[in-house]
């Protein structure tokens, strides 16, 4: 899922909004340490249990400023049997996403 995080003034507010959203779908959430990518995205990973199916899952969420103060997020939630591969995937995606400042610098 990729979404614009309306009402989030900065990345920390975006992370708080994402965590509220995760509560709608997950229970028994355990967060790993929050990290920052080289390109400035804030990434949160962790484990939980799906509310509907009760399946153990791993998740990774990246929040970044897409330019002009617009905070956006990307989230991946997968069955835990797929291992922590997706935690690293979201870190890599967030490190390579081009944001508004990147495009402005090329002009």
Secondary structure as GFF3:
##gff-version 3
##sequence-region A 1 107
A	DSSP	beta_strand	2	4	.	.	.	ID=ss1
A	DSSP	alpha_helix	11	25	.	.	.	ID=ss2
A	DSSP	beta_strand	26	31	.	.	.	ID=ss3
A	DSSP	beta_strand	35	36	.	.	.	ID=ss4
A	DSSP	beta_strand	42	50	.	.	.	ID=ss5
A	DSSP	beta_strand	56	65	.	.	.	ID=ss6
A	DSSP	beta_strand	71	79	.	.	.	ID=ss7
A	DSSP	three_ten_helix	80	82	.	.	.	ID=ss8
A	DSSP	alpha_helix	85	96	.	.	.	ID=ss9
A	DSSP	alpha_helix	100	105	.	.	.	ID=ss10
###
